[in-house]
Amino acid sequence: MAKDLFRSAAKKKQTLFNAWLMMNNPLAVELIGEAGWDCVTIDQQHGAGGNETMLACLTAAKAAGLPAIVRVANNDPGLVGRALDAGAQGVMCPLIENVAEAESFVQAVKYPPRGNRSWGPYRAKIGASGDYFKTANRFTIACPQIETKGALADLDAILGLKGVDMVCFGPNDLSVALTGGIDIWAKEVLEAGREVLAKAREHGVMTLVFCNDIDFAKPRIKEGWDVVAIGTDTGWLASAAAATLAAVESTS
């Protein structure tokens, strides 16, 4: 198998910086790799494009040496298997509500006997050493998102599932669930984040947190989250475009 950067970095307590893609452009993936980011998330829930776009981004990620996670649109075994077969190391599932939904998701990520992933890794097995079927379950990453009241209430059970390799803390949707609005700095959200991090450590599960901006990211890095996503490609482009225009207008 390819080098497992996620697990090796977690063992070293080294934070990885994750580039979160919503435009899902393969050239952007290569530029992100050139800029020095550690890994990418290809967002198929709120991002642009379908299966062909995902495949192009995964191809670019491999060329750039970036391990990739795909966030699927929903807890659908077909979408999960399609992402893994195309070469994603990890799959992230949004809006998990309880341990039963998490179990269904894990089964879609893992081959038998743990799960029921269908055989057909047309791209995932390219460059893999040894028997892909025997090694895939140790390499792939099932990453349920903790962003609902239900998932928070069932947190211990979800983290205790064999095959839950990583969890993603989603502060935006969780803030809506807990406060009725988008406020990632709300006390309830910050407390929930600390709980997720602490319990994930107890269970030996890797952690990923989505941060809207650098201000939110810096404390999460100090807390020791394994993977930290900071903004999105759409946000970076919009900010850079606005800043460039403001700078040139100020001189005219």
N, C-alpha and C positions, 0 to 999 in steps of 0.2 A: 504494500500500500504506500501511498504518498506519505510524506512526513506529517505527523499529526501535531500541528502547531498549537491548536487549542488546548489539548491535554498537556503537552509538554510545557507550555507557558504557565498553565494553572499550577502545575507541580512546583514551578520555580517562583510562584507568586508574582509573575510578570503580567502587568496589564496590557492587553491588546487593544489597539484602537481600530474601531470598526467603521467603515464608510458605508452609510445607509443610502441605497440607490432607489430613487423613485422614477427618474427619467428612464433608467435601465438602458443606457446606451453603451455598447461595447467599447467605443473609443474612450468614453469617460472612465470605464473600468481600468483601461491601460494607463490613463493619465493619473488615476488615483494610485495605482501601483508605483508609477514613476515618482510620485510625490512622497512615497514612503509609508503609506497606511499598511496595516498588518493584515486586514481581512475585509470582506465585503458582505453586506446583506442585500440581496436582490428582492425587492418588495413586490410581490404579486397580489397583495391584498389592496393596497392603496396606490401602487405604482402603475406605470404605463406598460403596455405590451402584454403578449400572451406567451405561449410555449416557445415559439421561434425566437422571440426576443430574449427570453430566459436562457435558451440554449446558446445564443450568441454571446450573452454576458458571461455565462459559465466558461465558454471557450476562451474569451478574453481574460477572465480571471486566472485560468490555468496558465495561459501564456505569460501573465504578469506575476505568477507565483503567489497569488492571493487565495487562501482558502475561502470558500464561499458558503454562506447560509442562504437558503431561499425561504422567505415567508410566504406560505401558501394563502390563498384567499379564505379558506375555511377548512374544517376538519374532514377532509375528503381523501380517502385512501388512494384514489386515482391521481389526485394532484400531488400528494406526498410521494408516491412511487415515481411519477413522471419527473419530479425535481431530482430525486436521488439517481434515477437511471441516467439523467442528463449530466450528472457529475457533481451535484451539490454534495458537500460533506455533511452539512446540517440542514434540517428543515425546522422552521419555526411555525408554530400553530397559534393563531390569535384566538382570543375570547374563550379560552378553556374555562368551563364553569365548575367542574367537579372531577373527582378522581376517575369516574367511569369514562368521561370524555378523554381524559389524559391517557388512560389505558388503551382506549381505541386508537388514539394517535400513535402511541408507542408501537402498537401492533402493526400499524401501517409502515413504520420506519424500519422495523427489524424483521429479518428473515426467520422462518421456523428454526428451532422450536419456540423461540421467544415471541415471535410475531407471525404475521401472515403476508409480509411483503411479497409481491409477485416477482418471479425471476424474469429479468430482461434488462440488465445493466449495459445497454448498448454503448454507452460512452463512459460510464463510471469505471468499468473494468480496464479501460485503456491505460496502459502504464502501470497497472497494479501487479505487484509481484506475488507469486503463490496463488492459492485458491481464493478467488474473490468471495465466493459464497461463505467460506469458513472465516474470513477475516472482516467482512463488511460490518457485522454487528458491533465489533469492537472499535471500528473507525467512524461509522456514521454517528450523527448527533441528533437526538430527539430533544427539541427545545420548546416545551409548552410556554405560552405567555401567561404571566400572572398579572391580570389587569381587570379582574371582575371581583365582586364581593364573594361569589361562590368559590372561585379559585383560592382566594385568601383564606376563607373558612376551611377549605379542604387542603391547605398547604402541606401539612405534615404527610398526609396520605399520598399526595401527588409526588412529593419529593422522595417518598419511600418506595415508589414504583421502580422495579428493576428495568433499566432501559431509559429512564429519564436522565439524560446526560448533562443537560444544561437547562436553566430557566431564564426567561427574559422578563424583566420587570418593566411593565409599560405604564409609566406615570400619568400619561394623558388620559387614557380611557379609565384608569383606576381613579383619577381625580374626579372624573364625571360621576363614576359610580359612588364615590364616597362623599363628594361635596356638591354635586349637581352642576359643576362648572369646570372649566379648564384652569386648574391652579395646581401646578406640579410642586409648588412650594408650600402647599397646605400642610399643616401639622399632621393630619391623618395620613397623607401620602408619604411624607418623609418617614413616619413611624412604620408604615407598611413596608417601605423599602428596606429599612433596617431589619425588620423581622424576616423578610425574604432572604436577605443576605446571610443573616445569622443561622437560620434553619437550613439553608442550602449548604452552608459549611458543615453543619452537623451531619448532614446526609451524604457529604462528599460529592455534591452536584455543582457543576460549574455555573457561573452567573454572568448574565449579560444585562446591561441597563441601557435604555434609550434616554439620551439627554437632549433636550431641545436646543441647548446652547452651551457655550464654554463655562458660563457661571454655574450652571447646574452640574456640569461634568467634573469640575475640579474637586468638589467635596466627595464625589463618588469615587474618583481615582484614589483619594486619600483613604477612603473606607476600604479599598481593596477589591472592588469588583473585578472579575477576571477579564471581561470584555466590556468596553465602553464605546457606545455609538454617540457621536456628537453631531447633531443636526442631520441634514439630508442634502443630496446633490442639488435638489431644486432650491433649497434655502441658500446654499452657498452661492449658486449662480445669481439668484435674485439679489443677494446682499452685495456681491462683487459688482454687479451691473449698476446698482443704485449708487454705490460708493464711487465708482469710476465716473458716472455722470455728474454726481454732485461735485467731485473734485474739478472736473473740467469746466463746469458751469461757474464755479467760484472764481475762476481766472478770467472769465469773459466779461 
